[in-house]
């Protein structure tokens, strides 16, 4: 009789390296514009270089699925860490703007491979009724790493060069690769390797087979990504619009991020106990309402309250997109499918800030914020419509119909 599965088994090979990697990335992100301007870039070019990270992730989402399917999830994680370490070192040594941009882009590519591989690995080795807790914990670890990273980066940069942050990122990437390599496999890992070796289908074939799912539930996931992506920039933009000092803006954003980290495990537990919709829909409603309330705020206290609500909404949805992807991913072609799934998610995340910018361009910033808030409501409605259609874990009713 096999021992019951415990999430603690996932810490050495999945959660710990993910945390270490994200600390390095979090330390790097604030330094990219600083390094760019020190190399002679103007502010617009510096902003473009900062965008190279998510652009690299989007460009590599689908190829990452093919790589993970070919060499296996754990090997893909180790490969991604090695690529990230080289790119981080290149950024530290960069003497021109274009070299820095290429290195940041490659870090984004490595992040896509690592993220896809760890999601695919967890999908395979975690029992279905613990899947949400496993993946929401992964989402929480991701948030914690990105939250800690800038503070650690500030320590290594203080009194020195911005390149120190990149060297830190190179070191954390190497450390994460070592941790993955030496950590023990969890039960079910043999199935991961054998399935990967026997899976020779192309990504295009997998996408064609599951196209109805991707153009329904997948589009809803893109809308979720757009709302979440907008959250990253809406608070700084609105604070700037109101004329708050930079320190105040940073504090408001930090408070929202701190609240965001608190709910990942309770959210996962509720999804496992009652179904995915118990978290997915409230998350989008809270974020949508928060966006609609933001244009009504004019003081630091009022913006702070909305920032807390945004953090709560985003935090309670920690891991829900990965969990839904794991629920609907096929056993054969899993990694390729998840590559397409993450492409929809990341494309939505990139479109969210553009929606805010577009609203500001044709009217006012408040108009863009309101449009994003309405998108949150549409995302909630789309999830309510399509999650029960495709996932047996949508709620207790769908589970009962499936005999679970």
SULMOQUI-V917850 format. One record per residue. N is the residue number from 1. SS is DSSP state (~ for helix, > for strand, _ for the rest). OMEGA is omega in degrees with one decimal (none if undefined). Layout:
[[N SS OMEGA] [N SS OMEGA]]
//
This chain:
[[1 _ -177.2] [2 _ 179.1] [3 _ 178.7] [4 _ -178.6] [5 _ 178.2] [6 _ -179.0] [7 ~ 179.4] [8 ~ 177.9] [9 ~ -176.6] [10 ~ -175.5] [11 ~ -175.5] [12 ~ -171.9] [13 ~ -175.7] [14 ~ -172.1] [15 ~ -178.2] [16 ~ 177.5] [17 ~ 177.0] [18 ~ 178.4] [19 ~ -178.0] [20 ~ 179.9] [21 ~ -175.5] [22 ~ 173.5] [23 ~ 178.4] [24 ~ 178.6] [25 ~ 178.1] [26 ~ 176.2] [27 ~ -177.0] [28 ~ -169.4] [29 ~ -178.5] [30 ~ -176.2] [31 ~ -177.5] [32 ~ 177.3] [33 ~ 179.3] [34 ~ 179.5] [35 ~ -178.5] [36 ~ -179.7] [37 ~ 178.0] [38 ~ 177.0] [39 _ 174.7] [40 _ 180.0] [41 _ 172.3] [42 _ -175.0] [43 ~ 179.9] [44 ~ 179.0] [45 ~ 177.5] [46 ~ 176.8] [47 ~ 177.8] [48 ~ 179.0] [49 ~ 177.1] [50 ~ 179.5] [51 ~ -180.0] [52 ~ 179.8] [53 ~ 177.5] [54 ~ 177.1] [55 ~ 176.4] [56 ~ 178.5] [57 ~ -179.4] [58 ~ -178.2] [59 ~ -173.7] [60 ~ -175.2] [61 ~ -177.9] [62 ~ 175.3] [63 ~ 179.2] [64 ~ 177.7] [65 ~ 178.9] [66 ~ 179.4] [67 ~ -179.5] [68 ~ 179.0] [69 ~ -176.1] [70 ~ -172.5] [71 ~ -178.9] [72 _ -173.4] [73 ~ -177.6] [74 ~ 177.5] [75 ~ 177.7] [76 ~ 177.0] [77 ~ 179.3] [78 ~ 177.8] [79 ~ -179.3] [80 ~ 178.8] [81 ~ 178.3] [82 ~ 178.1] [83 ~ 179.6] [84 ~ 180.0] [85 ~ 178.6] [86 ~ -179.5] [87 ~ 177.3] [88 ~ 177.7] [89 ~ 176.9] [90 ~ 177.5] [91 ~ 179.3] [92 ~ -176.9] [93 ~ -174.3] [94 _ 178.1] [95 _ 177.0] [96 _ -178.1] [97 ~ -175.5] [98 ~ 176.3] [99 ~ 177.5] [100 ~ -179.7] [101 ~ 178.6] [102 ~ -179.2] [103 ~ 177.9] [104 ~ 177.0] [105 ~ -178.6] [106 ~ 174.9] [107 ~ 176.0] [108 ~ 176.8] [109 ~ 179.0] [110 ~ 178.7] [111 ~ 178.1] [112 ~ -180.0] [113 ~ -178.8] [114 ~ -178.8] [115 ~ 178.4] [116 ~ -177.0] [117 ~ -178.1] [118 ~ 176.4] [119 ~ 179.7] [120 ~ 179.8] [121 ~ 179.2] [122 ~ 179.1] [123 ~ -175.8] [124 ~ -169.2] [125 ~ -176.3] [126 _ 175.5] [127 _ -173.9] [128 ~ -175.9] [129 ~ 170.7] [130 ~ -171.9] [131 ~ -176.9] [132 ~ 177.9] [133 ~ -179.9] [134 ~ -175.6] [135 ~ 175.4] [136 ~ 174.3] [137 ~ 175.6] [138 ~ 176.1] [139 ~ 177.9] [140 ~ 177.2] [141 ~ 176.4] [142 ~ -179.6] [143 ~ -179.1] [144 ~ 179.7] [145 ~ 179.6] [146 ~ 177.8] [147 ~ -178.4] [148 ~ -172.4] [149 ~ -179.3] [150 ~ 179.2] [151 ~ 176.3] [152 ~ 177.5] [153 ~ 179.0] [154 ~ 179.4] [155 ~ -176.7] [156 ~ -179.9] [157 ~ -175.4] [158 _ 179.3] [159 _ -178.5] [160 _ -176.0] [161 _ 173.2] [162 _ 179.8] [163 ~ 178.6] [164 ~ 179.3] [165 ~ 178.6] [166 ~ 176.5] [167 ~ 174.6] [168 ~ 178.8] [169 ~ 176.9] [170 ~ -180.0] [171 ~ 179.4] [172 ~ 178.4] [173 ~ 177.9] [174 ~ 179.5] [175 ~ 179.7] [176 ~ 178.1] [177 ~ 179.3] [178 ~ -179.4] [179 ~ 178.8] [180 ~ -175.3] [181 ~ -174.0] [182 ~ -177.6] [183 _ -179.7] [184 _ 176.0] [185 _ 173.8] [186 _ 177.7] [187 _ -177.6] [188 _ -177.9] [189 ~ 177.5] [190 ~ 177.1] [191 ~ 177.1] [192 ~ -175.8] [193 ~ -177.6] [194 ~ 179.6] [195 ~ 177.8] [196 ~ -178.7] [197 ~ -177.2] [198 _ -175.0] [199 _ -178.0] [200 _ -177.7] [201 _ 179.0] [202 _ 178.1] [203 ~ -178.8] [204 ~ 178.9] [205 ~ 178.9] [206 ~ -179.8] [207 ~ 179.2] [208 ~ -179.2] [209 ~ -175.0] [210 _ -177.3] [211 ~ 178.7] [212 ~ 178.3] [213 ~ -174.7] [214 ~ -179.0] [215 _ 175.8] [216 _ 178.8] [217 ~ 179.4] [218 ~ 177.6] [219 ~ 175.3] [220 ~ 178.4] [221 ~ 175.9] [222 ~ 177.2] [223 ~ 175.5] [224 ~ 178.2] [225 ~ 179.6] [226 ~ 178.6] [227 ~ 179.5] [228 ~ 178.4] [229 ~ 178.1] [230 ~ 179.8] [231 ~ -177.0] [232 ~ -175.2] [233 ~ -173.5] [234 ~ 179.9] [235 ~ 176.0] [236 ~ -179.5] [237 ~ -178.4] [238 ~ 176.6] [239 ~ 176.8] [240 ~ 178.3] [241 ~ -179.7] [242 _ 176.8] [243 _ 177.9] [244 _ 174.3] [245 _ -179.9] [246 ~ -179.6] [247 ~ 178.6] [248 ~ 177.5] [249 ~ 179.7] [250 ~ 179.8] [251 ~ 179.1] [252 ~ -179.6] [253 ~ 179.2] [254 ~ 177.4] [255 ~ 178.6] [256 ~ 179.3] [257 ~ 179.6] [258 ~ 177.2] [259 ~ -178.9] [260 ~ -174.0] [261 _ -168.9] [262 _ -165.2] [263 _ -169.9] [264 ~ -177.6] [265 ~ 175.6] [266 ~ 178.7] [267 ~ 178.9] [268 ~ 179.7] [269 ~ 178.6] [270 ~ 177.9] [271 ~ 178.3] [272 ~ -175.3] [273 ~ -171.5] [274 ~ 179.2] [275 _ -172.6] [276 _ -175.8] [277 ~ 179.5] [278 ~ 178.5] [279 ~ -173.6] [280 ~ -177.0] [281 ~ 177.5] [282 ~ 179.4] [283 ~ -179.0] [284 ~ 179.2] [285 ~ 179.8] [286 ~ 179.4] [287 ~ 178.4] [288 ~ 178.3] [289 ~ 178.3] [290 ~ 177.6] [291 ~ 180.0] [292 ~ 180.0] [293 ~ -172.8] [294 ~ 179.0] [295 _ 179.0] [296 _ -176.5] [297 _ -179.4] [298 _ -179.4] [299 _ 178.9] [300 ~ -178.5] [301 ~ -178.5] [302 ~ 177.5] [303 ~ 178.4] [304 ~ 178.7] [305 ~ 178.6] [306 ~ 177.6] [307 ~ 177.3] [308 ~ 178.3] [309 ~ 177.3] [310 ~ 177.4] [311 ~ 177.6] [312 ~ -179.0] [313 ~ -179.8] [314 ~ -178.9] [315 ~ -179.5] [316 ~ 177.5] [317 _ -178.6] [318 _ 176.7] [319 _ -174.0] [320 ~ 180.0] [321 ~ 177.0] [322 ~ -179.5] [323 ~ 178.0] [324 ~ 176.2] [325 ~ 178.0] [326 ~ 180.0] [327 ~ -171.2] [328 ~ -179.1] [329 _ 178.5] [330 _ 177.9] [331 _ 175.8] [332 _ -175.3] [333 _ -177.3] [334 ~ -175.8] [335 ~ 179.4] [336 ~ 178.4] [337 ~ -178.6] [338 ~ 174.4] [339 ~ 176.8] [340 ~ 179.1] [341 ~ -180.0] [342 ~ 175.8] [343 ~ 176.8] [344 ~ -179.9] [345 ~ -176.3] [346 ~ 176.2] [347 ~ 175.1] [348 ~ 179.4] [349 ~ 178.0] [350 ~ -178.1] [351 ~ -178.9] [352 ~ 177.1] [353 ~ 178.1] [354 ~ 176.5] [355 ~ 176.1] [356 ~ -179.3] [357 ~ 178.9] [358 ~ 176.8] [359 ~ 178.5] [360 ~ -177.2] [361 ~ -176.6] [362 ~ 179.9] [363 _ 178.0] [364 _ 175.5] [365 ~ 179.0] [366 ~ 178.3] [367 ~ 177.6] [368 ~ 179.0] [369 ~ 179.1] [370 ~ 178.6] [371 ~ 178.5] [372 ~ 177.0] [373 ~ 177.3] [374 ~ 176.7] [375 ~ 175.7] [376 ~ 176.5] [377 ~ 178.1] [378 ~ 177.9] [379 ~ 178.5] [380 ~ 179.6] [381 ~ -179.9] [382 ~ 177.1] [383 ~ 178.9] [384 ~ -178.7] [385 ~ -166.9] [386 ~ -179.5] [387 ~ 178.2] [388 ~ -179.3] [389 ~ -170.8] [390 ~ -176.1] [391 _ 176.6] [392 _ -179.6] [393 _ -178.9] [394 _ 180.0] [395 _ -177.3] [396 ~ -179.9] [397 ~ 179.2] [398 ~ 177.5] [399 ~ -179.7] [400 ~ 178.3] [401 ~ -179.1] [402 _ 179.2] [403 _ -179.4] [404 _ none]]
//
